[in-house]
Amino acid sequence: MDNYIKFNQEFISLYAMPINYLTAIRSRHSHAYIRIEPDPVVAAYVEGFYLFKGEFNDQSIPLFNDGYPSLLCMPSSESISFTGTRQGEQLLQSFWICGNILQPTYWHAESINGSILIVRFYPHTISHIFGTSSDFFTSNPVQNLTNLLEEESYLQLKKTYYASQCLQRQIITIETFIKTRATETVPIPPILMDRLSNIQHSEFLGNRNITTAIHYKWLQRSFKKYVGFSQKQYINLHRFLEAYKELYINKEHPLIQIALEVGYYDDNHLIKDFKKYIGTSPKAHFSR
């Protein structure tokens, strides 16, 4: 597996930001990351393992989540970074996790060199693994893993993970940890899983007249129960991610064109979402 750790340098600068990690995964830009399929035993809990080359030098960059809670494993056991929000700063350790909706949150990493492993969980499984409620991340979308684990379990995981420089062994360590905690199957209605998957596609987002045979009240209850927030919020998150991706790649395209292509009614709605999620306008953000 270690032989797979080769990166196309053309994509490194393009996707070397947390929000773009997610847009890269969404767009399946496989040159930007290495995806490792989870062991079948944990595949019901983990959507995938993603390895990104992390190179951050004293800069603040947007942090984002698309509804799939993610555990970020930093290159070193001593890695320290922090997030900044309107509520203040939060120190992050070598293992931290984010979920729900972040508005707006910036990650500051003074110096992180090496590969960052991201473990993406299915939305409905994170509460089972860590013994939390489905809305655990509502009040604080970014958490150190120490907040979810008893000290002994955390220290053992950290010691075992960082004792190995081999990616395969590190992934096995995470999978073993999940197996010991996920002792029961966590069912989710297949029709809801299909809905989650469909919303992530640009064809769905670009069609503002989507009809469905699924009862809207059932969807409301199911999204809240399994995802932690509403279907409308989930659609808005993915519409914004799609717009962000297109704007980053096609900066010369008119804002109104991209807004309409991904399902916004006009560019003003896209600008409002940018300020909501990122804290600034598209023009100001991409001109930095």
Secondary structure, 3 states (H helix, E strand, C coil): CHHHCCCCHHHHCCCCCHHHHHHHHHHCCHHHCEEECCCCCCCCCEEEEEEEEEEEEEEEEEECCCCCCEEEECCCCCCCEEEEECCEEEEECCEEEECCCCCCEEEEEEEEEEEEEEEEECCCCHHHHHCCCCCCCCCCCEEEHHHCCCHHHHHHHHHHHHHCCCHHHHHHHHHHHHHHHCCCCCCCCHHHHHHHHHHCCHHHHCCCCCCCCCCHHHHHHHHHHHHCCCHHHHHHHHHHHHHHHHHHHCCCCCHHHHHHHCCCCCHHHHHHHHHHHCCCCHHHHHCC
